[in-house]
Structures are given as C-alpha cells and as structure tokens.
C-alpha cells in the first residue's frame, strides 16, 4: 500500500525541527563580579554508550561588559552544555545542563 504525505504535513515537520531557542545567562567570578569578554563555548552532548558522553563544539560567543551572554540554537537545549573561559584563558566554569534563561557560570 502506497501512502501519500501532504506537502503541508512535511512543511510542518521541517518547521518543528528548525525551531530556534534563545539561551541567555551570565558569567561571574568567585566574588560574584561580572566577567567581561569571557569566551562561551556551547557544546552538544552526544552519548555513545553507557557512561561515555562526547562533547562536540556547537558554537561560541562572548560575554558583554556586564557578564551577560545570549545565543540562539536549533538544538534541543537539554542536549547542550556551556563552558566559560576567562579572557586570559586561565579560569574556567562549566555548566553541564542548561536552561533557556537564568544560566549562571562561575569561572574559578
């Protein structure tokens, strides 16, 4: 039996896959001060087998003067992790599970 899929259904399926999510957050140091120009690396967590998760770099961005950052992604937010490097690359903060807003990374 052959089935015909309506073009509208296919368009809707593709639109659902391409949905973009805005993600926002802030980077601070151990004293709670904002970190200007921190490098934010967005990684995609890809599980391979039990206990092993490979992280692939998805995109990068920089923080603003007040330590805030934002980016958009079409990946599910639950599959992403964030890493923040201080401008001198000597300190790092990691957030293995993120949300769409309110992400706080502390570089230490």
Secondary structure in CASP SS format (residue, H / E / C, confidence):
PFRMAT SS
TARGET T0000
AUTHOR 0000-0000-0000
METHOD secondary structure of the structure
MODEL  1
X C 1.00
X C 1.00
X C 1.00
X C 1.00
X C 1.00
X C 1.00
X H 1.00
X H 1.00
X H 1.00
X H 1.00
X H 1.00
X H 1.00
X H 1.00
X H 1.00
X H 1.00
X H 1.00
X H 1.00
X C 1.00
X C 1.00
X C 1.00
X E 1.00
X E 1.00
X E 1.00
X E 1.00
X E 1.00
X E 1.00
X E 1.00
X E 1.00
X C 1.00
X C 1.00
X C 1.00
X C 1.00
X C 1.00
X E 1.00
X C 1.00
X C 1.00
X C 1.00
X C 1.00
X E 1.00
X E 1.00
X E 1.00
X E 1.00
X E 1.00
X E 1.00
X E 1.00
X E 1.00
X E 1.00
X E 1.00
X E 1.00
X C 1.00
X C 1.00
X E 1.00
X E 1.00
X E 1.00
X E 1.00
X E 1.00
X E 1.00
X E 1.00
X E 1.00
X E 1.00
X E 1.00
X E 1.00
X C 1.00
X C 1.00
X C 1.00
X C 1.00
X C 1.00
X E 1.00
X E 1.00
X E 1.00
X E 1.00
X E 1.00
X E 1.00
X C 1.00
X C 1.00
X C 1.00
X H 1.00
X H 1.00
X H 1.00
X E 1.00
X E 1.00
X E 1.00
X E 1.00
X E 1.00
X E 1.00
X C 1.00
X C 1.00
X C 1.00
X C 1.00
X C 1.00
X C 1.00
X E 1.00
X E 1.00
X E 1.00
X E 1.00
X C 1.00
X C 1.00
X C 1.00
X C 1.00
X C 1.00
X C 1.00
X C 1.00
X E 1.00
X E 1.00
X E 1.00
X E 1.00
X C 1.00
X C 1.00
END
